Amino acid sequence: MHLKKEIENIQSFAPNPKELILTIYLDTRPDSSQKSAWQIRLKNGLKKLMEYAEAEGNSDRISQLRKLQQEVLKEMEGQRHSVKNGWIVIASPSKQAWFNQQVQVPVPNAFYWEQEPHLDELTQTIQTYPAAGAVLLGKEKVTVLDTFLGLVQQEWNFEWNPDLEDWGEMKGLAHSNRVASGSNHIDNFEKRYEHNQQRWLNRLSSVLSRLSKRYQWKELIMSGEKNLTRETAKAIKTPVPRVLSKNYNGKPAQKLLQEVYTAIQS
């Protein structure tokens, strides 16, 4: 299931009055001083929740929390070799609520055992790292990433067809073959690009605007050649693009996104 849809389900979840909900926000960014720092924070946070539950003295809820913690720890242990920057868990003993997601953005450390899912931290994280389109611009090809919470949800590769004077989506081997063959016609392409630059910009603007509306991007982040990004940004009305004056050409999608966020935060 798409991450956005999973979050919408959690946000609309109707709790069962007979059970509490375990909510975990865990900062799992690498710590140079202690490799297992996040695991220690997790252990201590769950220990405190158990102490609070035992102090209240409700044996059923103590049993529910103990069993749920064991299940959550088992699942997290299975993913510990692919840890990202943040981890969010929202789970109920009956499994009616079950959200276990690593994200590529930092989250605070917080632990809750309450009647409803504790969503304040999730809401704030979404506001800080909303749905966004990341665009890597080139004159012949453009890579577009649909991103959310620092994760790549979808990727598209478009290539300019000088004969049709329009952008076409390229997939798999077709994309690789067009790139290779196009490299033999650089001089001819440059001349046609200069002559049809405004059409190039208008067509690309239309593609990005369509994707932005469909995937409800709150932000558009553009990188590539300086002049190219500047002119393209002028042609796009909404959302107003954020321009990074660096070319990330050739990097894998998730690595590209990580570098984009690093540049934004620096």
C-alpha positions as CSV (number, residue, x, y, z in Angstrom):
1,M,0.0,0.0,0.0
2,H,1.2,3.5,-0.8
3,L,2.7,5.3,2.2
4,K,0.2,8.2,1.9
5,K,-2.7,5.9,1.9
6,E,-1.4,4.0,5.0
7,I,-1.1,7.3,6.8
8,E,-4.6,8.3,5.8
9,N,-5.9,5.0,7.2
10,I,-4.1,5.6,10.5
11,Q,-5.4,9.2,10.7
12,S,-9.0,8.1,10.3
13,F,-8.6,5.0,12.5
14,A,-11.5,4.6,15.1
15,P,-9.9,3.1,18.3
16,N,-11.5,0.2,20.2
17,P,-12.3,1.4,23.7
18,K,-11.2,-1.9,25.1
19,E,-7.6,-1.5,24.0
20,L,-4.8,1.1,24.0
21,I,-2.6,2.0,21.1
22,L,1.2,1.8,21.1
23,T,2.8,4.8,19.3
24,I,6.6,5.0,18.8
25,Y,8.7,7.7,17.1
26,L,12.3,6.8,17.0
27,D,15.3,8.7,15.7
28,T,17.5,6.1,13.9
29,R,20.0,8.4,12.3
30,P,23.6,7.0,12.6
31,D,25.4,8.0,15.8
32,S,29.2,8.1,15.4
33,S,29.7,7.7,19.2
34,Q,27.4,4.7,19.6
35,K,26.3,2.5,16.7
36,S,23.3,1.0,18.6
37,A,22.1,4.3,20.1
38,W,18.6,3.9,18.6
39,Q,18.3,0.4,19.9
40,I,19.1,1.6,23.4
41,R,16.6,4.4,23.1
42,L,13.9,2.0,21.9
43,K,14.6,-0.4,24.8
44,N,14.5,2.4,27.4
45,G,11.3,3.9,25.9
46,L,9.4,0.6,25.9
47,K,10.7,-0.1,29.4
48,K,9.2,3.2,30.7
49,L,5.9,2.5,29.1
50,M,5.8,-0.9,30.8
51,E,6.6,0.7,34.2
52,Y,3.7,3.2,33.7
53,A,1.4,0.4,32.8
54,E,2.4,-1.7,35.8
55,A,1.9,1.3,38.1
56,E,-1.7,1.7,36.9
57,G,-2.2,-2.0,37.8
58,N,-4.6,-3.0,34.9
59,S,-3.5,-6.6,34.3
60,D,-5.2,-6.9,30.9
61,R,-3.5,-3.8,29.6
62,I,-0.1,-4.9,31.0
63,S,-0.5,-8.3,29.2
64,Q,-1.5,-6.5,26.0
65,L,1.4,-4.1,26.1
66,R,3.9,-6.9,26.9
67,K,2.7,-9.0,24.0
68,L,2.6,-6.1,21.6
69,Q,6.1,-4.9,22.5
70,Q,7.4,-8.4,21.8
71,E,5.7,-8.4,18.3
72,V,7.0,-4.9,17.5
73,L,10.5,-5.7,18.6
74,K,10.6,-8.9,16.5
75,E,9.5,-7.0,13.4
76,M,11.9,-4.2,14.0
77,E,14.7,-6.6,14.6
78,G,14.1,-8.1,11.2
79,Q,14.6,-4.7,9.6
80,R,17.5,-3.5,11.6
81,H,20.0,-4.0,8.7
82,S,18.2,-1.5,6.5
83,V,17.6,1.3,9.1
84,K,17.0,4.7,7.6
85,N,16.7,8.1,9.5
86,G,13.4,7.7,11.4
87,W,11.0,5.0,12.4
88,I,7.3,5.3,13.2
89,V,5.2,2.5,14.7
90,I,1.5,2.7,15.5
91,A,0.0,-0.6,16.6
92,S,-2.9,-2.0,18.5
93,P,-3.1,-5.4,20.2
94,S,-5.9,-6.6,17.9
95,K,-3.9,-5.5,14.8
96,Q,-6.8,-3.3,13.7
97,A,-4.1,-0.5,13.7
98,W,-0.7,-1.5,12.4
99,F,1.7,1.0,10.9
100,N,5.4,0.2,10.8
101,Q,7.3,2.5,8.6
102,Q,10.9,3.7,8.3
103,V,11.3,7.1,6.7
104,Q,14.3,8.9,5.3
105,V,13.8,12.0,7.5
106,P,14.5,12.6,11.2
107,V,11.7,12.2,13.7
108,P,11.8,12.9,17.5
109,N,12.0,10.2,20.1
110,A,8.7,9.6,21.8
111,F,6.7,6.7,23.2
112,Y,2.9,6.5,23.9
113,W,0.5,3.9,25.2
114,E,-2.8,5.7,25.0
115,Q,-6.5,5.4,24.0
116,E,-5.8,6.8,20.5
117,P,-2.8,6.9,18.1
118,H,-0.6,9.9,19.0
119,L,-0.3,11.8,15.7
120,D,1.2,15.2,16.6
121,E,4.7,14.2,15.7
122,L,3.6,12.5,12.5
123,T,1.6,15.6,11.5
124,Q,4.6,17.9,12.2
125,T,6.9,15.6,10.2
126,I,4.6,15.7,7.2
127,Q,4.4,19.5,7.4
128,T,8.2,19.7,7.4
129,Y,8.7,17.1,4.7
130,P,5.5,17.2,2.6
131,A,4.7,15.5,-0.7
132,A,7.1,17.0,-3.2
133,G,8.3,16.5,-6.7
134,A,12.1,16.4,-7.2
135,V,13.1,17.2,-10.8
136,L,16.6,16.5,-12.4
137,L,16.7,18.6,-15.5
138,G,18.7,18.0,-18.7
139,K,18.0,19.4,-22.2
140,E,17.4,15.9,-23.6
141,K,16.0,14.1,-20.6
142,V,14.3,14.8,-17.3
143,T,13.9,12.6,-14.3
144,V,11.0,13.3,-12.0
145,L,10.6,11.8,-8.5
146,D,7.4,11.7,-6.5
147,T,8.6,11.9,-2.9
148,F,7.1,11.8,0.6
149,L,8.8,11.8,4.0
150,G,12.1,11.6,2.2
151,L,11.2,8.4,0.3
152,V,10.9,8.0,-3.4
153,Q,7.3,6.8,-4.2
154,Q,7.5,6.8,-8.0
155,E,10.0,7.7,-10.7
156,W,9.5,8.9,-14.3
157,N,12.0,9.5,-17.1
158,F,11.0,11.8,-19.9
159,E,12.9,12.4,-23.1
160,W,12.5,15.3,-25.6
161,N,11.5,14.1,-29.0
162,P,12.7,16.8,-31.4
163,D,10.6,15.5,-34.3
164,L,7.3,15.6,-32.3
165,E,8.5,18.6,-30.3
166,D,7.2,17.1,-27.1
167,W,8.2,15.1,-24.1
168,G,7.6,11.4,-24.0
169,E,7.9,9.0,-21.0
170,M,10.7,6.4,-21.5
171,K,10.7,3.1,-19.7
172,G,13.2,0.3,-19.3
173,L,15.4,-0.5,-22.3
174,A,13.6,2.0,-24.4
175,H,14.9,4.8,-22.2
176,S,18.5,3.5,-22.3
177,N,18.5,3.0,-26.0
178,R,17.1,6.5,-26.7
179,V,19.8,8.0,-24.5
180,A,22.5,6.1,-26.3
181,S,21.3,6.9,-29.8
182,G,20.6,10.5,-29.0
183,S,24.2,11.1,-28.0
184,N,25.2,10.8,-31.7
185,H,23.1,13.9,-32.6
186,I,24.2,16.4,-30.0
187,D,25.1,19.2,-32.4
188,N,21.8,18.9,-34.3
189,F,19.8,18.7,-31.1
190,E,21.5,21.8,-29.6
191,K,20.5,23.9,-32.7
192,R,16.9,22.7,-32.6
193,Y,16.7,23.2,-28.8
194,E,17.9,26.8,-29.1
195,H,15.3,27.4,-31.8
196,N,12.4,25.8,-29.9
197,Q,13.4,26.6,-26.3
198,Q,10.1,28.2,-25.4
199,R,8.1,25.3,-26.7
200,W,10.5,22.9,-24.7
201,L,9.8,24.9,-21.6
202,N,6.0,25.1,-22.1
203,R,5.7,21.4,-22.7
204,L,7.8,20.5,-19.7
205,S,5.8,23.0,-17.5
206,S,2.7,21.2,-18.6
207,V,4.0,17.8,-17.7
208,L,5.2,18.9,-14.2
209,S,2.0,20.8,-13.5
210,R,-0.1,17.7,-14.3
211,L,2.0,15.5,-12.1
212,S,2.0,18.1,-9.3
213,K,-1.8,18.2,-9.3
214,R,-2.2,14.5,-9.5
215,Y,0.1,13.7,-6.6
216,Q,-0.7,16.8,-4.6
217,W,2.8,18.1,-4.3
218,K,3.3,20.9,-1.9
219,E,6.8,21.6,-3.2
220,L,8.7,21.3,-6.4
221,I,12.5,20.9,-6.1
222,M,14.6,21.4,-9.3
223,S,18.2,20.7,-9.9
224,G,20.4,20.7,-13.0
225,E,22.3,23.2,-15.2
226,K,21.9,26.7,-13.7
227,N,20.5,28.4,-16.8
228,L,18.2,25.5,-17.5
229,T,16.7,25.4,-14.0
230,R,16.3,29.2,-13.9
231,E,14.4,29.3,-17.2
232,T,12.2,26.3,-16.3
233,A,11.4,27.7,-12.9
234,K,10.1,30.9,-14.6
235,A,7.7,28.8,-16.7
236,I,6.1,27.0,-13.8
237,K,3.4,28.8,-11.9
238,T,2.5,26.4,-9.1
239,P,3.9,25.1,-6.9
240,V,6.6,27.8,-6.9
241,P,9.8,25.7,-7.6
242,R,12.8,25.6,-5.2
243,V,15.9,25.7,-7.4
244,L,19.2,24.0,-6.4
245,S,22.2,25.1,-8.5
246,K,23.8,21.7,-8.6
247,N,23.6,18.9,-11.1
248,Y,23.0,15.5,-9.6
249,N,23.0,13.7,-13.0
250,G,23.6,10.0,-12.9
251,K,22.8,9.3,-9.3
252,P,20.3,6.6,-8.3
253,A,16.8,7.9,-7.3
254,Q,17.0,7.5,-3.5
255,K,20.6,8.7,-3.4
256,L,19.6,11.7,-5.5
257,L,16.8,12.5,-3.0
258,Q,19.1,12.2,0.0
259,E,21.5,14.7,-1.5
260,V,18.7,17.1,-2.4
261,Y,17.4,17.1,1.2
262,T,21.0,17.6,2.4
263,A,21.4,20.6,0.2
264,I,18.1,22.1,1.3
265,Q,18.9,21.7,5.0
266,S,22.5,23.0,4.8
